[in-house]
Amino acid sequence: MILRRLDDLQRRHPVLGFSYAVVRKYLDDGGIREAALITYYGFLSLFPTLLLGVVIVSEVLARRPDLSAEVVAAIVPPVLQDGVESALASLSASSAALVAGVIGLVFSGIGVVVSAYETLNHLAAVPFRRRAGVAGRYLRVVAALAVILAGTVTVGGLTVASTALTALPALSRVAALIGSFAVAFAVLVVVTKTLLTRRAPFASLWPGAVTGAVAVTLVLNLGASVLPELVRRAGRVYGGFATVAGVFTLLYVMSNLLVLAAEVAAVRHGRLWPRALQESRPSEADARAMSLLAREQERIPAAGIDYVLRDPPS
């Protein structure tokens, strides 16, 4: 009886119904697993991606080493700066060796983008037969990585500019937050449109991009102060691996928030709410959601999978 009343309540109130539908789809899609995969590949890709960004900044601002150092300090977390600087110093000055090194960094950094490609197309229930082939997939992935790098460097530049343009720390902080949010929003929209192998209109993407941009901005800005504390506390348990534990924690929080943001866009686009709290009382949204999950498994053009409820919703 109590479950029935709760079910009726969330079906009557769109805010409750939509929120529950997002959580339900997150669980149906294995959101915890998807976030864990993004975290794992994100950690493996973090250092080469940051180093690639530092190489680009150093080459572009070669005549302004002071400005280059400020931008690098803005985009690289303090706990990783020593490692990035050491790796940068070890890169050869030879043009051919530098190009080879950059190619190697790109190859090392695409792991998280490949994971994001798989996650986005899974959350959007794109059938396997409609996804890109190997060549098309990696072209999309490299293009998305370029967008992410451009966004990262832009955020660093905006941080430096906002500090230089005003002597008021509070005002510069607000300007940097607004700039970071705008860049994160643009990057999420462009990356999603690049990686999704189906039509993705802006009207369907902006709710998830707004949610994701807020999450990215908060985690990145809080991480600057929270990460050293996480490392200090983790050091009691993990010792020399404290930095790894701290970075993993922040990446996992961000990955889960980004997956939930993508689910917001998917639920809104597919009108997948309200979902039923009681399995014995499925709604039309339940039928649509289960049908999408089933159709995702279509792997050859000749295949067609339908999902039929024994007792269709009224």
C-alpha positions as CSV (number, residue, x, y, z in Angstrom):
1,M,0.0,0.0,0.0
2,I,2.8,2.4,0.9
3,L,4.7,1.6,-2.3
4,R,1.5,2.2,-4.3
5,R,1.0,5.6,-2.8
6,L,4.6,6.6,-3.4
7,D,4.2,5.4,-7.0
8,D,1.1,7.5,-7.5
9,L,2.8,10.5,-6.0
10,Q,5.8,10.4,-8.2
11,R,3.6,9.9,-11.3
12,R,1.5,12.9,-10.5
13,H,4.5,15.3,-9.9
14,P,6.8,15.7,-12.9
15,V,9.8,16.8,-10.9
16,L,9.6,13.6,-8.7
17,G,8.8,11.4,-11.7
18,F,11.6,12.8,-13.8
19,S,14.2,12.5,-11.0
20,Y,13.2,8.9,-10.4
21,A,13.3,8.1,-14.1
22,V,16.9,9.4,-14.4
23,V,18.0,7.3,-11.4
24,R,16.2,4.3,-12.8
25,K,17.8,4.6,-16.2
26,Y,21.2,5.1,-14.6
27,L,20.7,1.7,-12.9
28,D,19.2,0.0,-16.0
29,D,22.2,1.2,-18.0
30,G,24.8,0.1,-15.4
31,G,25.8,3.7,-14.7
32,I,28.0,2.6,-11.9
33,R,30.0,0.4,-14.2
34,E,30.2,3.0,-17.0
35,A,31.4,5.6,-14.5
36,A,34.0,3.2,-13.2
37,L,35.3,2.5,-16.8
38,I,35.5,6.2,-17.5
39,T,37.4,6.7,-14.2
40,Y,39.9,3.9,-15.0
41,Y,40.6,5.0,-18.5
42,G,40.5,8.7,-17.4
43,F,43.2,8.0,-14.9
44,L,45.4,6.2,-17.5
45,S,44.8,9.1,-20.0
46,L,45.1,12.0,-17.5
47,F,48.9,12.3,-17.5
48,P,49.5,12.0,-21.2
49,T,46.6,14.3,-22.0
50,L,47.9,17.0,-19.5
51,L,51.4,16.6,-20.9
52,L,50.0,17.0,-24.5
53,G,48.2,20.1,-23.4
54,V,51.4,21.5,-21.8
55,V,53.4,20.7,-25.0
56,I,50.9,22.6,-27.1
57,V,50.9,25.6,-24.7
58,S,54.7,25.6,-24.6
59,E,55.0,25.6,-28.4
60,V,52.3,28.2,-29.0
61,L,53.7,30.5,-26.2
62,A,57.4,29.8,-26.8
63,R,58.1,33.5,-26.9
64,R,56.2,34.2,-23.7
65,P,57.6,31.7,-21.1
66,D,56.1,33.7,-18.2
67,L,52.6,33.5,-19.7
68,S,53.2,29.8,-20.6
69,A,54.1,29.0,-17.1
70,E,51.0,30.7,-15.7
71,V,48.7,28.8,-18.2
72,V,50.4,25.5,-17.3
73,A,49.9,26.2,-13.6
74,A,46.2,26.9,-14.2
75,I,45.5,23.6,-16.1
76,V,47.7,21.1,-14.2
77,P,46.8,20.2,-10.6
78,P,49.6,21.1,-8.1
79,V,50.1,17.4,-7.1
80,L,50.9,16.5,-10.8
81,Q,53.0,19.6,-11.8
82,D,56.4,18.1,-10.8
83,G,55.7,15.0,-12.8
84,V,54.5,16.9,-15.9
85,E,57.5,19.3,-15.8
86,S,59.9,16.4,-15.5
87,A,58.3,14.6,-18.4
88,L,58.3,17.8,-20.5
89,A,62.0,18.4,-19.8
90,S,62.8,14.8,-21.0
91,L,61.1,15.4,-24.4
92,S,63.6,15.7,-27.2
93,A,64.1,19.1,-28.8
94,S,64.2,17.4,-32.2
95,S,61.2,18.2,-34.4
96,A,60.8,14.6,-35.6
97,A,61.2,13.2,-32.1
98,L,58.7,15.8,-30.8
99,V,56.1,14.9,-33.5
100,A,56.6,11.2,-32.6
101,G,56.2,12.0,-28.9
102,V,53.0,13.9,-29.6
103,I,51.6,11.0,-31.6
104,G,52.4,8.7,-28.7
105,L,50.7,11.0,-26.3
106,V,47.6,11.2,-28.5
107,F,47.4,7.4,-28.6
108,S,47.8,7.2,-24.8
109,G,45.2,9.9,-24.2
110,I,42.4,8.5,-26.3
111,G,41.5,5.7,-23.9
112,V,39.0,7.8,-21.9
113,V,37.5,9.2,-25.0
114,V,36.9,5.7,-26.4
115,S,35.2,4.8,-23.1
116,A,33.1,8.0,-23.4
117,Y,32.1,7.0,-27.0
118,E,30.9,3.6,-25.8
119,T,29.1,5.1,-22.8
120,L,27.3,7.8,-24.7
121,N,26.1,5.5,-27.4
122,H,25.0,3.0,-24.8
123,L,23.0,5.6,-22.8
124,A,21.4,6.8,-26.0
125,A,20.5,3.2,-26.9
126,V,22.1,3.5,-30.4
127,P,21.9,0.0,-32.0
128,F,25.3,-1.7,-32.5
129,R,24.6,-2.0,-36.2
130,R,24.3,1.8,-36.5
131,R,27.6,2.6,-34.7
132,A,30.7,3.7,-36.5
133,G,33.3,1.3,-37.8
134,V,36.8,1.1,-36.4
135,A,38.2,3.9,-38.7
136,G,35.1,6.2,-38.2
137,R,35.2,5.6,-34.4
138,Y,38.8,6.6,-34.0
139,L,38.4,9.7,-36.2
140,R,35.5,10.8,-33.9
141,V,37.6,10.0,-30.8
142,V,40.7,12.0,-32.0
143,A,38.4,14.9,-33.0
144,A,36.8,14.8,-29.5
145,L,40.2,14.7,-27.8
146,A,41.2,17.8,-29.7
147,V,38.1,19.6,-28.5
148,I,38.8,18.5,-24.9
149,L,42.4,19.8,-25.2
150,A,41.3,23.1,-26.7
151,G,38.7,23.5,-23.9
152,T,41.3,22.7,-21.2
153,V,43.8,25.2,-22.5
154,T,41.0,27.8,-22.9
155,V,40.0,27.4,-19.3
156,G,43.6,27.9,-18.2
157,G,43.9,31.0,-20.4
158,L,40.6,32.4,-19.0
159,T,41.8,31.7,-15.4
160,V,45.0,33.7,-16.1
161,A,43.2,36.5,-17.9
162,S,40.6,36.9,-15.1
163,T,43.4,37.2,-12.5
164,A,45.3,39.8,-14.6
165,L,42.3,41.9,-15.5
166,T,41.1,42.6,-11.9
167,A,42.9,43.1,-8.6
168,L,39.8,41.8,-6.7
169,P,40.3,38.1,-5.9
170,A,36.6,37.5,-5.4
171,L,35.7,39.1,-8.7
172,S,38.4,37.2,-10.6
173,R,37.2,34.0,-9.0
174,V,33.6,34.5,-10.1
175,A,34.8,35.4,-13.6
176,A,36.9,32.3,-13.8
177,L,34.0,30.2,-12.6
178,I,31.6,31.7,-15.3
179,G,34.3,31.2,-18.0
180,S,34.9,27.6,-16.9
181,F,31.2,26.8,-17.0
182,A,30.8,28.3,-20.5
183,V,33.8,26.4,-21.9
184,A,32.7,23.1,-20.2
185,F,29.2,23.6,-21.6
186,A,30.5,24.1,-25.2
187,V,33.0,21.2,-24.9
188,L,30.3,18.8,-23.7
189,V,27.9,19.8,-26.5
190,V,30.5,19.5,-29.2
191,V,32.0,16.3,-27.8
192,T,28.6,14.6,-27.5
193,K,27.6,15.6,-31.0
194,T,31.0,14.2,-32.3
195,L,30.8,10.9,-30.5
196,L,27.1,10.1,-30.8
197,T,26.5,8.1,-34.0
198,R,22.9,9.3,-34.4
199,R,21.3,12.7,-34.8
200,A,21.8,14.8,-31.7
201,P,20.0,18.2,-31.9
202,F,21.0,20.9,-29.6
203,A,17.6,21.0,-28.0
204,S,18.1,17.5,-26.8
205,L,21.7,18.0,-25.6
206,W,21.5,21.3,-23.7
207,P,19.9,20.0,-20.4
208,G,22.6,17.3,-20.0
209,A,25.3,19.8,-21.0
210,V,24.2,22.3,-18.4
211,T,24.1,19.7,-15.7
212,G,27.5,18.3,-16.7
213,A,29.1,21.7,-17.0
214,V,28.0,22.6,-13.5
215,A,29.4,19.3,-12.2
216,V,32.7,19.7,-14.1
217,T,33.1,23.3,-12.9
218,L,32.4,22.5,-9.3
219,V,34.6,19.4,-9.2
220,L,37.6,21.1,-10.9
221,N,37.4,24.2,-8.7
222,L,36.8,22.2,-5.5
223,G,39.5,19.7,-6.5
224,A,42.2,22.3,-6.3
225,S,41.6,22.7,-2.6
226,V,40.1,19.2,-1.9
227,L,42.8,17.1,-3.6
228,P,45.7,18.0,-1.3
229,E,43.5,17.1,1.7
230,L,42.4,13.8,0.1
231,V,46.1,13.0,-0.6
232,R,47.0,13.9,3.0
233,R,44.2,11.7,4.5
234,A,44.8,8.8,2.1
235,G,48.5,8.8,2.9
236,R,47.7,7.2,6.3
237,V,46.3,4.2,4.4
238,Y,47.9,4.2,1.0
239,G,51.2,5.7,1.8
240,G,53.0,6.5,-1.5
241,F,49.9,5.8,-3.5
242,A,48.0,8.6,-1.8
243,T,48.1,10.8,-4.9
244,V,46.6,8.0,-7.0
245,A,43.8,7.5,-4.4
246,G,43.0,11.2,-4.3
247,V,42.9,11.6,-8.1
248,F,40.9,8.4,-8.5
249,T,38.3,9.7,-6.0
250,L,37.8,13.0,-7.8
251,L,37.7,11.3,-11.2
252,Y,35.1,8.8,-10.0
253,V,32.9,11.6,-8.6
254,M,33.1,13.5,-11.8
255,S,32.5,10.4,-13.9
256,N,29.3,9.5,-12.0
257,L,28.0,13.1,-12.3
258,L,28.7,13.2,-16.1
259,V,26.9,9.9,-16.6
260,L,23.9,11.2,-14.6
261,A,24.0,14.4,-16.7
262,A,23.9,12.3,-19.9
263,E,20.9,10.3,-18.5
264,V,19.1,13.6,-17.9
265,A,19.4,14.4,-21.6
266,A,18.4,10.8,-22.6
267,V,15.3,10.7,-20.4
268,R,14.1,14.1,-21.6
269,H,14.7,13.3,-25.2
270,G,13.0,9.9,-25.1
271,R,10.2,11.1,-22.7
272,L,11.1,8.2,-20.5
273,W,9.2,9.3,-17.4
274,P,7.3,8.6,-15.2
275,R,8.7,5.1,-14.6
276,A,6.9,2.6,-12.3
277,L,7.9,2.0,-8.7
278,Q,5.8,-1.2,-8.8
279,E,6.9,-3.7,-11.5
280,S,3.3,-4.9,-11.6
281,R,2.1,-1.5,-12.9
282,P,4.4,-0.6,-15.8
283,S,3.9,2.7,-17.4
284,E,4.2,3.7,-21.1
285,A,7.7,5.1,-20.3
286,D,8.7,1.7,-18.9
287,A,7.7,0.1,-22.2
288,R,9.7,2.7,-24.2
289,A,12.8,2.4,-22.0
290,M,12.8,-1.4,-22.2
291,S,12.2,-1.3,-25.9
292,L,15.3,1.0,-26.4
293,L,17.4,-1.4,-24.3
294,A,16.3,-4.3,-26.5
295,R,16.8,-2.6,-29.8
296,E,20.3,-1.6,-28.8
297,Q,21.3,-5.2,-29.2
298,E,20.6,-5.2,-33.0
299,R,24.0,-6.1,-34.5
300,I,23.3,-6.8,-38.2
301,P,21.1,-4.9,-40.6
302,A,18.8,-7.9,-41.0
303,A,18.1,-8.1,-37.3
304,G,15.1,-6.5,-35.5
305,I,14.3,-6.8,-31.8
306,D,11.0,-5.9,-30.3
307,Y,10.0,-5.6,-26.7
308,V,6.5,-6.5,-25.8
309,L,4.8,-6.3,-22.4
310,R,2.4,-9.2,-21.6
311,D,0.0,-6.7,-20.0
312,P,0.4,-3.4,-21.8
313,P,0.0,-0.2,-19.6
314,S,-3.4,1.4,-19.7
